[in-house]
């Protein structure tokens, strides 16, 4: 029974994460953040939490609020499990500061 519940939680976390990504594609950043925050609060025990955090950073970048992106990146550092992914998010912030939105950045949204 516990395995079944864990499986359902994983599916719901994935669904919420993908909804957030879809809102990012539509440039509906506040809605995207809402879904990513749901992943972090309701499905904190799933592997989608780090991806949701990166999604929040990307939403701030798309809003051109680089200060918020940096502040969020710094504040969540101790909660992240995938350090490579977190460095990738840091790289997105640096690219945004230099106005270098290249294909690698957009690929992240549309993969």
VENJOUR-V745299 format. One record per residue. N is the residue number from 1. RES is the residue in one letter. PHI is phi in degrees with one decimal (none if undefined). Layout:
N_RES_PHI ; N_RES_PHI
This chain:
1_X_none ; 2_X_-64.1 ; 3_X_-65.5 ; 4_X_-65.1 ; 5_X_-63.1 ; 6_X_-62.0 ; 7_X_-63.8 ; 8_X_-66.7 ; 9_X_-62.7 ; 10_X_-63.2 ; 11_X_-65.0 ; 12_X_-66.9 ; 13_X_-61.2 ; 14_X_-62.7 ; 15_X_-61.6 ; 16_X_-65.8 ; 17_X_-61.6 ; 18_X_-64.8 ; 19_X_-63.4 ; 20_X_-60.3 ; 21_X_-61.4 ; 22_X_-62.7 ; 23_X_-64.8 ; 24_X_-62.4 ; 25_X_-60.5 ; 26_X_-84.9 ; 27_X_63.4 ; 28_X_-96.9 ; 29_X_-68.4 ; 30_X_-68.4 ; 31_X_-67.1 ; 32_X_-60.7 ; 33_X_-61.2 ; 34_X_-58.9 ; 35_X_-67.5 ; 36_X_-64.7 ; 37_X_-65.2 ; 38_X_-62.3 ; 39_X_-60.2 ; 40_X_-69.4 ; 41_X_-89.6 ; 42_X_-94.2 ; 43_X_-126.2 ; 44_X_-60.6 ; 45_X_-98.9 ; 46_X_-109.8 ; 47_X_-73.6 ; 48_X_-87.4 ; 49_X_-66.1 ; 50_X_-64.0 ; 51_X_-63.5 ; 52_X_-64.4 ; 53_X_-62.7 ; 54_X_-65.2 ; 55_X_-59.5 ; 56_X_-64.4 ; 57_X_-61.9 ; 58_X_-61.9 ; 59_X_-63.3 ; 60_X_-66.0 ; 61_X_-63.1 ; 62_X_-63.9 ; 63_X_-79.6 ; 64_X_60.2 ; 65_X_-108.8 ; 66_X_-70.1 ; 67_X_-63.8 ; 68_X_-65.8 ; 69_X_-61.8 ; 70_X_-66.6 ; 71_X_-62.3 ; 72_X_-65.5 ; 73_X_-58.1 ; 74_X_-69.2 ; 75_X_-69.4 ; 76_X_-96.8 ; 77_X_-54.2 ; 78_X_-74.5 ; 79_X_-97.0 ; 80_X_-81.0 ; 81_X_-102.5 ; 82_X_-99.5 ; 83_X_-66.7 ; 84_X_-66.2 ; 85_X_-62.3 ; 86_X_-68.7 ; 87_X_-67.5 ; 88_X_-61.8 ; 89_X_-62.7 ; 90_X_-61.0 ; 91_X_-63.7 ; 92_X_-60.4 ; 93_X_-63.0 ; 94_X_-63.2 ; 95_X_-63.6 ; 96_X_-64.5 ; 97_X_-62.4 ; 98_X_-93.5 ; 99_X_56.6 ; 100_X_-114.4 ; 101_X_-83.4 ; 102_X_-102.1 ; 103_X_-63.2 ; 104_X_-62.7 ; 105_X_-65.8 ; 106_X_-68.3 ; 107_X_-60.0 ; 108_X_-60.1 ; 109_X_-71.8 ; 110_X_-107.2 ; 111_X_-78.8
